[in-house]
Amino acid sequence: MATERTFSIIKPDATRRNLTGAVTTLLEDGGLRVVASKRLQLTKEQAEGFYAVHRERPFFGELVSFMISGPVVVQVLEGENAVARNREIMGATNPANADEGTIRKIHAESIEANSVHGSDSAENAATEIAYFFKPEEIVG
Ligand code: UDP
């Protein structure tokens, strides 16, 4: 399996509780390398654009409000099979269903405030990385 990149967000519930390091350690211990990282306060327009695929879903408005409720840390992660590996390390969307040892099992507060975002395909990873990072900001 070739080295791959994926996109991650440490969400406001985690930055609020000062868990940026704890979450990043779980990603690194899981075999992923942080090759780009920055802390941002998302605008409403940025959050709506990022989650445009969910625009028709009932939780869209609340999700956007949550994502702009505090700082986030956007990251590019690199490693073997990085998209799938990151999803394993994150755990299920609803922390009640997440496996032991996953970021969401350990740290998430709810199905909405679930501490991390991770791309669900290589195609979406490329789109999401380009949404936040210029190529020269990624140093592998
Ligand atoms: N979400 C929510 N309510 C739901 C499902 C999802 O608030 O019933 C939020 C949650 O923060 C989730 C995000 O919307 O991480 C995107 O949902 P998706 O189904 O893509 O889950 P993910 O890929 O993040 O596991």
Backbone and ligand atoms as CSV (ligand in chain L), in Angstrom:
chain,resi,resn,atom,element,x,y,z
A,1,MET,N,N,0.854,-1.209,0.000
A,1,MET,CA,C,0.000,0.000,0.000
A,1,MET,C,C,0.879,1.244,0.000
A,2,ALA,N,N,0.610,2.137,-0.909
A,2,ALA,CA,C,1.421,3.354,-1.017
A,2,ALA,C,C,1.074,4.344,0.091
A,3,THR,N,N,2.020,5.244,0.343
A,3,THR,CA,C,1.756,6.328,1.288
A,3,THR,C,C,0.630,7.198,0.738
A,4,GLU,N,N,-0.233,7.624,1.650
A,4,GLU,CA,C,-1.427,8.378,1.263
A,4,GLU,C,C,-1.571,9.560,2.227
A,5,ARG,N,N,-2.345,10.565,1.797
A,5,ARG,CA,C,-2.641,11.688,2.693
A,5,ARG,C,C,-4.135,11.773,2.953
A,6,THR,N,N,-4.472,12.239,4.156
A,6,THR,CA,C,-5.861,12.502,4.481
A,6,THR,C,C,-5.960,13.822,5.231
A,7,PHE,N,N,-7.193,14.281,5.400
A,7,PHE,CA,C,-7.436,15.572,6.043
A,7,PHE,C,C,-8.170,15.353,7.364
A,8,SER,N,N,-7.734,16.085,8.393
A,8,SER,CA,C,-8.298,15.948,9.736
A,8,SER,C,C,-8.641,17.321,10.307
A,9,ILE,N,N,-9.700,17.370,11.100
A,9,ILE,CA,C,-9.984,18.571,11.895
A,9,ILE,C,C,-10.119,18.144,13.358
A,10,ILE,N,N,-9.391,18.826,14.230
A,10,ILE,CA,C,-9.648,18.716,15.663
A,10,ILE,C,C,-10.715,19.773,15.966
A,11,LYS,N,N,-11.889,19.306,16.392
A,11,LYS,CA,C,-13.089,20.149,16.450
A,11,LYS,C,C,-13.123,21.004,17.722
A,12,PRO,N,N,-14.026,22.009,17.765
A,12,PRO,CA,C,-14.040,22.948,18.900
A,12,PRO,C,C,-14.244,22.314,20.277
A,13,ASP,N,N,-14.962,21.197,20.368
A,13,ASP,CA,C,-15.125,20.578,21.703
A,13,ASP,C,C,-13.777,20.117,22.246
A,14,ALA,N,N,-12.879,19.708,21.339
A,14,ALA,CA,C,-11.558,19.217,21.765
A,14,ALA,C,C,-10.595,20.375,22.038
A,15,THR,N,N,-10.596,21.401,21.176
A,15,THR,CA,C,-9.685,22.530,21.448
A,15,THR,C,C,-10.091,23.244,22.740
A,16,ARG,N,N,-11.412,23.316,22.974
A,16,ARG,CA,C,-11.925,23.980,24.199
A,16,ARG,C,C,-11.396,23.285,25.459
A,17,ARG,N,N,-11.263,21.957,25.384
A,17,ARG,CA,C,-10.793,21.185,26.554
A,17,ARG,C,C,-9.270,20.973,26.514
A,18,ASN,N,N,-8.588,21.720,25.644
A,18,ASN,CA,C,-7.123,21.669,25.554
A,18,ASN,C,C,-6.617,20.270,25.208
A,19,LEU,N,N,-7.307,19.624,24.246
A,19,LEU,CA,C,-6.979,18.247,23.880
A,19,LEU,C,C,-6.248,18.134,22.538
A,20,THR,N,N,-5.747,19.260,22.010
A,20,THR,CA,C,-5.059,19.201,20.711
A,20,THR,C,C,-3.900,18.202,20.761
A,21,GLY,N,N,-3.108,18.275,21.813
A,21,GLY,CA,C,-1.971,17.363,21.934
A,21,GLY,C,C,-2.402,15.925,22.133
A,22,ALA,N,N,-3.406,15.717,22.993
A,22,ALA,CA,C,-3.865,14.354,23.282
A,22,ALA,C,C,-4.420,13.692,22.020
A,23,VAL,N,N,-5.187,14.448,21.235
A,23,VAL,CA,C,-5.747,13.892,19.998
A,23,VAL,C,C,-4.623,13.612,19.002
A,24,THR,N,N,-3.697,14.553,18.871
A,24,THR,CA,C,-2.591,14.379,17.914
A,24,THR,C,C,-1.732,13.177,18.291
A,25,THR,N,N,-1.532,12.963,19.585
A,25,THR,CA,C,-0.756,11.792,20.029
A,25,THR,C,C,-1.427,10.484,19.602
A,26,LEU,N,N,-2.754,10.430,19.684
A,26,LEU,CA,C,-3.451,9.212,19.248
A,26,LEU,C,C,-3.272,9.001,17.738
A,27,LEU,N,N,-3.287,10.108,16.976
A,27,LEU,CA,C,-3.064,9.991,15.528
A,27,LEU,C,C,-1.641,9.503,15.241
A,28,GLU,N,N,-0.673,10.094,15.940
A,28,GLU,CA,C,0.733,9.719,15.720
A,28,GLU,C,C,0.993,8.290,16.196
A,29,ASP,N,N,0.464,7.936,17.347
A,29,ASP,CA,C,0.656,6.572,17.852
A,29,ASP,C,C,0.012,5.541,16.917
A,30,GLY,N,N,-1.018,5.986,16.174
A,30,GLY,CA,C,-1.685,5.106,15.218
A,30,GLY,C,C,-0.953,4.969,13.905
A,31,GLY,N,N,0.167,5.656,13.761
A,31,GLY,CA,C,1.001,5.483,12.580
A,31,GLY,C,C,0.916,6.609,11.568
A,32,LEU,N,N,0.206,7.694,11.916
A,32,LEU,CA,C,0.081,8.820,10.984
A,32,LEU,C,C,1.037,9.934,11.371
A,33,ARG,N,N,1.475,10.689,10.362
A,33,ARG,CA,C,2.430,11.785,10.544
A,33,ARG,C,C,1.729,13.091,10.183
A,34,VAL,N,N,1.851,14.102,11.046
A,34,VAL,CA,C,1.263,15.416,10.763
A,34,VAL,C,C,2.214,16.163,9.835
A,35,VAL,N,N,1.779,16.368,8.577
A,35,VAL,CA,C,2.652,17.037,7.597
A,35,VAL,C,C,2.203,18.468,7.318
A,36,ALA,N,N,1.084,18.881,7.918
A,36,ALA,CA,C,0.636,20.276,7.887
A,36,ALA,C,C,-0.346,20.455,9.028
A,37,SER,N,N,-0.335,21.648,9.647
A,37,SER,CA,C,-1.227,21.885,10.785
A,37,SER,C,C,-1.390,23.381,10.996
A,38,LYS,N,N,-2.629,23.820,11.221
A,38,LYS,CA,C,-2.835,25.209,11.654
A,38,LYS,C,C,-4.129,25.333,12.439
A,39,ARG,N,N,-4.111,26.290,13.378
A,39,ARG,CA,C,-5.275,26.545,14.225
A,39,ARG,C,C,-6.036,27.717,13.615
A,40,LEU,N,N,-7.350,27.544,13.470
A,40,LEU,CA,C,-8.189,28.527,12.782
A,40,LEU,C,C,-9.478,28.756,13.543
A,41,GLN,N,N,-10.022,29.958,13.434
A,41,GLN,CA,C,-11.410,30.206,13.780
A,41,GLN,C,C,-12.178,30.208,12.454
A,42,LEU,N,N,-12.972,29.178,12.212
A,42,LEU,CA,C,-13.714,29.113,10.948
A,42,LEU,C,C,-14.785,30.193,10.909
A,43,THR,N,N,-15.005,30.746,9.717
A,43,THR,CA,C,-16.159,31.618,9.514
A,43,THR,C,C,-17.376,30.730,9.207
A,44,LYS,N,N,-18.560,31.318,9.330
A,44,LYS,CA,C,-19.790,30.591,8.994
A,44,LYS,C,C,-19.731,30.131,7.538
A,45,GLU,N,N,-19.233,30.996,6.655
A,45,GLU,CA,C,-19.159,30.659,5.234
A,45,GLU,C,C,-18.197,29.496,4.985
A,46,GLN,N,N,-17.059,29.515,5.681
A,46,GLN,CA,C,-16.097,28.402,5.534
A,46,GLN,C,C,-16.712,27.083,6.005
A,47,ALA,N,N,-17.383,27.114,7.160
A,47,ALA,CA,C,-17.965,25.881,7.709
A,47,ALA,C,C,-19.095,25.376,6.813
A,48,GLU,N,N,-19.927,26.281,6.323
A,48,GLU,CA,C,-21.018,25.878,5.423
A,48,GLU,C,C,-20.459,25.286,4.133
A,49,GLY,N,N,-19.396,25.875,3.613
A,49,GLY,CA,C,-18.786,25.371,2.391
A,49,GLY,C,C,-18.156,24.001,2.606
A,50,PHE,N,N,-17.482,23.847,3.745
A,50,PHE,CA,C,-16.821,22.580,4.031
A,50,PHE,C,C,-17.834,21.448,4.143
A,51,TYR,N,N,-18.968,21.716,4.802
A,51,TYR,CA,C,-19.977,20.675,5.037
A,51,TYR,C,C,-21.130,20.751,4.031
A,52,ALA,N,N,-20.889,21.351,2.851
A,52,ALA,CA,C,-21.955,21.547,1.858
A,52,ALA,C,C,-22.682,20.245,1.520
A,53,VAL,N,N,-21.947,19.124,1.553
A,53,VAL,CA,C,-22.555,17.828,1.240
A,53,VAL,C,C,-23.687,17.488,2.215
A,54,HIS,N,N,-23.643,18.067,3.424
A,54,HIS,CA,C,-24.671,17.794,4.458
A,54,HIS,C,C,-25.757,18.870,4.503
A,55,ARG,N,N,-25.771,19.773,3.507
A,55,ARG,CA,C,-26.650,20.947,3.573
A,55,ARG,C,C,-28.117,20.597,3.800
A,56,GLU,N,N,-28.576,19.481,3.231
A,56,GLU,CA,C,-30.000,19.116,3.344
A,56,GLU,C,C,-30.295,18.298,4.595
A,57,ARG,N,N,-29.280,17.972,5.368
A,57,ARG,CA,C,-29.519,17.099,6.527
A,57,ARG,C,C,-29.995,17.925,7.712
A,58,PRO,N,N,-30.848,17.320,8.574
A,58,PRO,CA,C,-31.494,18.103,9.634
A,58,PRO,C,C,-30.517,18.727,10.623
A,59,PHE,N,N,-29.335,18.139,10.750
A,59,PHE,CA,C,-28.381,18.633,11.746
A,59,PHE,C,C,-27.445,19.707,11.180
A,60,PHE,N,N,-27.637,20.106,9.908
A,60,PHE,CA,C,-26.671,20.997,9.243
A,60,PHE,C,C,-26.463,22.320,9.990
A,61,GLY,N,N,-27.561,22.993,10.340
A,61,GLY,CA,C,-27.448,24.305,10.993
A,61,GLY,C,C,-26.716,24.218,12.320
A,62,GLU,N,N,-27.080,23.222,13.115
A,62,GLU,CA,C,-26.426,23.040,14.420
A,62,GLU,C,C,-24.964,22.654,14.252
A,63,LEU,N,N,-24.679,21.843,13.238
A,63,LEU,CA,C,-23.295,21.428,12.998
A,63,LEU,C,C,-22.426,22.647,12.643
A,64,VAL,N,N,-22.945,23.507,11.781
A,64,VAL,CA,C,-22.192,24.713,11.414
A,64,VAL,C,C,-21.988,25.597,12.650
A,65,SER,N,N,-23.032,25.782,13.454
A,65,SER,CA,C,-22.903,26.590,14.682
A,65,SER,C,C,-21.840,26.007,15.607
A,66,PHE,N,N,-21.847,24.690,15.748
A,66,PHE,CA,C,-20.843,24.027,16.593
A,66,PHE,C,C,-19.437,24.237,16.038
A,67,MET,N,N,-19.287,24.103,14.727
A,67,MET,CA,C,-17.937,24.181,14.133
A,67,MET,C,C,-17.342,25.581,14.194
A,68,ILE,N,N,-18.200,26.600,14.399
A,68,ILE,CA,C,-17.675,27.971,14.538
A,68,ILE,C,C,-17.725,28.447,15.993
A,69,SER,N,N,-18.010,27.525,16.920
A,69,SER,CA,C,-18.157,27.902,18.337
A,69,SER,C,C,-16.817,28.091,19.040
A,70,GLY,N,N,-15.721,27.773,18.366
A,70,GLY,CA,C,-14.383,27.922,18.931
A,70,GLY,C,C,-13.366,27.529,17.888
A,71,PRO,N,N,-12.091,27.619,18.238
A,71,PRO,CA,C,-11.048,27.292,17.258
A,71,PRO,C,C,-11.057,25.818,16.860
A,72,VAL,N,N,-10.568,25.569,15.659
A,72,VAL,CA,C,-10.306,24.204,15.207
A,72,VAL,C,C,-8.824,24.111,14.843
A,73,VAL,N,N,-8.322,22.892,14.745
A,73,VAL,CA,C,-6.978,22.664,14.204
A,73,VAL,C,C,-7.134,21.775,12.975
A,74,VAL,N,N,-6.797,22.338,11.807
A,74,VAL,CA,C,-6.863,21.556,10.561
A,74,VAL,C,C,-5.487,20.955,10.302
A,75,GLN,N,N,-5.484,19.693,9.872
A,75,GLN,CA,C,-4.221,18.980,9.695
A,75,GLN,C,C,-4.254,18.125,8.432
A,76,VAL,N,N,-3.097,17.952,7.829
A,76,VAL,CA,C,-2.912,16.931,6.803
A,76,VAL,C,C,-2.108,15.810,7.443
A,77,LEU,N,N,-2.607,14.595,7.313
A,77,LEU,CA,C,-1.970,13.415,7.899
A,77,LEU,C,C,-1.478,12.515,6.786
A,78,GLU,N,N,-0.306,11.950,6.984
A,78,GLU,CA,C,0.310,11.097,5.965
A,78,GLU,C,C,0.671,9.755,6.566
A,79,GLY,N,N,0.498,8.711,5.779
A,79,GLY,CA,C,0.887,7.383,6.234
A,79,GLY,C,C,0.355,6.314,5.295
A,80,GLU,N,N,0.683,5.070,5.611
A,80,GLU,CA,C,0.168,3.944,4.841
A,80,GLU,C,C,-1.348,3.912,4.981
A,81,ASN,N,N,-2.051,3.897,3.861
A,81,ASN,CA,C,-3.503,3.733,3.899
A,81,ASN,C,C,-4.153,4.776,4.823
A,82,ALA,N,N,-3.698,6.027,4.715
A,82,ALA,CA,C,-4.010,7.048,5.726
A,82,ALA,C,C,-5.507,7.334,5.880
A,83,VAL,N,N,-6.265,7.292,4.788
A,83,VAL,CA,C,-7.699,7.615,4.898
A,83,VAL,C,C,-8.394,6.588,5.802
A,84,ALA,N,N,-8.212,5.321,5.486
A,84,ALA,CA,C,-8.869,4.269,6.277
A,84,ALA,C,C,-8.272,4.175,7.680
A,85,ARG,N,N,-6.959,4.337,7.776
A,85,ARG,CA,C,-6.301,4.247,9.092
A,85,ARG,C,C,-6.841,5.338,10.022
A,86,ASN,N,N,-6.971,6.566,9.490
A,86,ASN,CA,C,-7.481,7.660,10.318
A,86,ASN,C,C,-8.902,7.376,10.776
A,87,ARG,N,N,-9.730,6.826,9.900
A,87,ARG,CA,C,-11.117,6.513,10.290
A,87,ARG,C,C,-11.128,5.469,11.414
A,88,GLU,N,N,-10.192,4.530,11.369
A,88,GLU,CA,C,-10.102,3.538,12.458
A,88,GLU,C,C,-9.716,4.207,13.771
A,89,ILE,N,N,-8.729,5.095,13.702
A,89,ILE,CA,C,-8.236,5.752,14.914
A,89,ILE,C,C,-9.314,6.667,15.500
A,90,MET,N,N,-10.122,7.304,14.611
A,90,MET,CA,C,-11.196,8.203,15.065
A,90,MET,C,C,-12.307,7.458,15.789
A,91,GLY,N,N,-12.746,6.326,15.239
A,91,GLY,CA,C,-13.905,5.607,15.763
A,91,GLY,C,C,-15.199,6.106,15.133
A,92,ALA,N,N,-16.304,5.445,15.481
A,92,ALA,CA,C,-17.613,5.721,14.877
A,92,ALA,C,C,-18.073,7.143,15.168
A,93,THR,N,N,-18.909,7.682,14.247
A,93,THR,CA,C,-19.429,9.051,14.374
A,93,THR,C,C,-20.050,9.284,15.743
A,94,ASN,N,N,-20.894,8.349,16.174
A,94,ASN,CA,C,-21.522,8.430,17.498
A,94,ASN,C,C,-20.596,7.762,18.525
A,95,PRO,N,N,-20.077,8.516,19.476
A,95,PRO,CA,C,-19.117,7.907,20.422
A,95,PRO,C,C,-19.683,6.710,21.179
A,96,ALA,N,N,-21.007,6.647,21.289
A,96,ALA,CA,C,-21.624,5.491,21.957
A,96,ALA,C,C,-21.348,4.203,21.197
A,97,ASN,N,N,-21.094,4.325,19.892
A,97,ASN,CA,C,-20.828,3.146,19.055
A,97,ASN,C,C,-19.351,2.963,18.735
A,98,ALA,N,N,-18.499,3.843,19.264
A,98,ALA,CA,C,-17.078,3.814,18.904
A,98,ALA,C,C,-16.339,2.733,19.693
A,99,ASP,N,N,-15.354,2.123,19.028
A,99,ASP,CA,C,-14.548,1.076,19.674
A,99,ASP,C,C,-13.671,1.663,20.781
A,100,GLU,N,N,-13.347,0.818,21.742
A,100,GLU,CA,C,-12.429,1.201,22.824
A,100,GLU,C,C,-11.104,1.672,22.228
A,101,GLY,N,N,-10.554,2.710,22.824
A,101,GLY,CA,C,-9.237,3.188,22.405
A,101,GLY,C,C,-9.267,4.192,21.277
A,102,THR,N,N,-10.433,4.392,20.657
A,102,THR,CA,C,-10.522,5.371,19.568
A,102,THR,C,C,-10.654,6.785,20.138
A,103,ILE,N,N,-10.322,7.780,19.302
A,103,ILE,CA,C,-10.389,9.182,19.745
A,103,ILE,C,C,-11.799,9.520,20.219
A,104,ARG,N,N,-12.790,9.115,19.441
A,104,ARG,CA,C,-14.166,9.478,19.807
A,104,ARG,C,C,-14.635,8.746,21.059
A,105,LYS,N,N,-14.222,7.494,21.242
A,105,LYS,CA,C,-14.597,6.773,22.471
A,105,LYS,C,C,-13.984,7.461,23.696
A,106,ILE,N,N,-12.740,7.865,23.551
A,106,ILE,CA,C,-12.013,8.430,24.696
A,106,ILE,C,C,-12.447,9.873,24.956
A,107,HIS,N,N,-12.631,10.670,23.889
A,107,HIS,CA,C,-12.756,12.119,24.080
A,107,HIS,C,C,-14.081,12.748,23.664
A,108,ALA,N,N,-14.861,12.132,22.776
A,108,ALA,CA,C,-16.037,12.828,22.236
A,108,ALA,C,C,-17.094,13.052,23.304
A,109,GLU,N,N,-17.824,14.164,23.128
A,109,GLU,CA,C,-18.895,14.507,24.077
A,109,GLU,C,C,-20.251,14.012,23.591
A,110,SER,N,N,-20.464,13.956,22.275
A,110,SER,CA,C,-21.770,13.601,21.706
A,110,SER,C,C,-21.597,13.271,20.232
A,111,ILE,N,N,-22.695,12.866,19.578
A,111,ILE,CA,C,-22.617,12.559,18.133
A,111,ILE,C,C,-22.217,13.801,17.346
A,112,GLU,N,N,-22.582,14.976,17.829
A,112,GLU,CA,C,-22.190,16.225,17.138
A,112,GLU,C,C,-20.787,16.667,17.564
A,113,ALA,N,N,-20.598,16.819,18.881
A,113,ALA,CA,C,-19.313,17.293,19.418
A,113,ALA,C,C,-18.403,16.085,19.589
A,114,ASN,N,N,-17.974,15.551,18.420
A,114,ASN,CA,C,-17.264,14.261,18.435
A,114,ASN,C,C,-15.769,14.406,18.133
A,115,SER,N,N,-15.235,15.580,18.462
A,115,SER,CA,C,-13.786,15.802,18.616
A,115,SER,C,C,-12.946,15.849,17.341
A,116,VAL,N,N,-13.301,15.048,16.329
A,116,VAL,CA,C,-12.494,15.019,15.113
A,116,VAL,C,C,-13.342,14.837,13.857
A,117,HIS,N,N,-12.835,15.392,12.773
A,117,HIS,CA,C,-13.298,15.086,11.416
A,117,HIS,C,C,-12.186,14.326,10.718
A,118,GLY,N,N,-12.544,13.394,9.846
A,118,GLY,CA,C,-11.560,12.746,8.980
A,118,GLY,C,C,-12.183,12.433,7.636
A,119,SER,N,N,-11.445,12.686,6.570
A,119,SER,CA,C,-11.959,12.416,5.221
A,119,SER,C,C,-12.403,10.967,5.107
A,120,ASP,N,N,-13.466,10.735,4.301
A,120,ASP,CA,C,-13.978,9.369,4.161
A,120,ASP,C,C,-13.576,8.697,2.849
A,121,SER,N,N,-12.808,9.404,2.006
A,121,SER,CA,C,-12.294,8.788,0.774
A,121,SER,C,C,-11.056,9.573,0.339
A,122,ALA,N,N,-10.254,8.959,-0.514
A,122,ALA,CA,C,-9.060,9.645,-1.014
A,122,ALA,C,C,-9.461,10.860,-1.850
A,123,GLU,N,N,-10.546,10.737,-2.599
A,123,GLU,CA,C,-11.019,11.855,-3.428
A,123,GLU,C,C,-11.439,13.034,-2.543
A,124,ASN,N,N,-12.216,12.754,-1.503
A,124,ASN,CA,C,-12.628,13.835,-0.597
A,124,ASN,C,C,-11.429,14.399,0.161
A,125,ALA,N,N,-10.475,13.553,0.484
A,125,ALA,CA,C,-9.275,14.045,1.172
A,125,ALA,C,C,-8.572,15.101,0.328
A,126,ALA,N,N,-8.427,14.847,-0.958
A,126,ALA,CA,C,-7.753,15.807,-1.836
A,126,ALA,C,C,-8.520,17.128,-1.890
A,127,THR,N,N,-9.845,17.044,-1.980
A,127,THR,CA,C,-10.684,18.249,-2.022
A,127,THR,C,C,-10.575,19.022,-0.713
A,128,GLU,N,N,-10.639,18.302,0.407
A,128,GLU,CA,C,-10.628,18.946,1.724
A,128,GLU,C,C,-9.256,19.551,2.041
A,129,ILE,N,N,-8.188,18.855,1.661
A,129,ILE,CA,C,-6.840,19.409,1.860
A,129,ILE,C,C,-6.718,20.725,1.093
A,130,ALA,N,N,-7.191,20.738,-0.157
A,130,ALA,CA,C,-7.074,21.938,-0.994
A,130,ALA,C,C,-7.952,23.076,-0.471
A,131,TYR,N,N,-9.000,22.738,0.281
A,131,TYR,CA,C,-9.896,23.765,0.846
A,131,TYR,C,C,-9.161,24.606,1.887
A,132,PHE,N,N,-8.186,24.012,2.573
A,132,PHE,CA,C,-7.518,24.703,3.684
A,132,PHE,C,C,-6.025,24.954,3.490
A,133,PHE,N,N,-5.367,24.211,2.615
A,133,PHE,CA,C,-3.902,24.313,2.528
A,133,PHE,C,C,-3.429,24.580,1.101
A,134,LYS,N,N,-2.421,25.458,0.994
A,134,LYS,CA,C,-1.682,25.599,-0.256
A,134,LYS,C,C,-0.648,24.481,-0.308
A,135,PRO,N,N,-0.267,24.028,-1.495
A,135,PRO,CA,C,0.696,22.919,-1.591
A,135,PRO,C,C,1.974,23.173,-0.786
A,136,GLU,N,N,2.454,24.424,-0.786
A,136,GLU,CA,C,3.722,24.711,-0.104
A,136,GLU,C,C,3.592,24.705,1.423
A,137,GLU,N,N,2.368,24.638,1.950
A,137,GLU,CA,C,2.174,24.560,3.400
A,137,GLU,C,C,2.256,23.117,3.912
A,138,ILE,N,N,2.351,22.171,2.994
A,138,ILE,CA,C,2.410,20.749,3.355
A,138,ILE,C,C,3.851,20.286,3.174
A,139,VAL,N,N,4.452,19.826,4.277
A,139,VAL,CA,C,5.868,19.448,4.239
A,139,VAL,C,C,5.996,17.995,4.698
A,140,GLY,N,N,6.144,17.099,3.736
A,140,GLY,CA,C,6.170,15.673,4.046
A,140,GLY,C,C,7.536,15.194,4.484
L,1,UDP,N1,N,-23.443,14.880,12.911
L,1,UDP,C1,C,-24.433,15.327,13.766
L,1,UDP,N2,N,-25.565,14.562,13.903
L,1,UDP,C2,C,-25.749,13.403,13.223
L,1,UDP,C3,C,-24.731,12.951,12.364
L,1,UDP,C4,C,-23.590,13.713,12.214
L,1,UDP,O1,O,-24.306,16.380,14.385
L,1,UDP,O2,O,-26.802,12.752,13.395
L,1,UDP,C5,C,-22.220,15.695,12.750
L,1,UDP,C6,C,-20.998,15.085,13.460
L,1,UDP,O3,O,-20.197,16.144,13.988
L,1,UDP,C7,C,-20.308,14.376,12.312
L,1,UDP,C8,C,-20.568,15.329,11.147
L,1,UDP,O4,O,-21.889,15.793,11.368
L,1,UDP,O5,O,-18.929,14.178,12.582
L,1,UDP,C9,C,-20.465,14.723,9.770
L,1,UDP,O6,O,-21.278,13.580,9.720
L,1,UDP,P1,P,-20.795,12.245,8.995
L,1,UDP,O7,O,-21.998,11.364,8.881
L,1,UDP,O8,O,-20.076,12.605,7.732
L,1,UDP,O9,O,-19.802,11.582,10.064
L,1,UDP,P2,P,-18.216,11.432,10.154
L,1,UDP,O10,O,-17.688,11.205,8.761
L,1,UDP,O11,O,-17.691,12.731,10.762
L,1,UDP,O12,O,-17.985,10.267,11.076
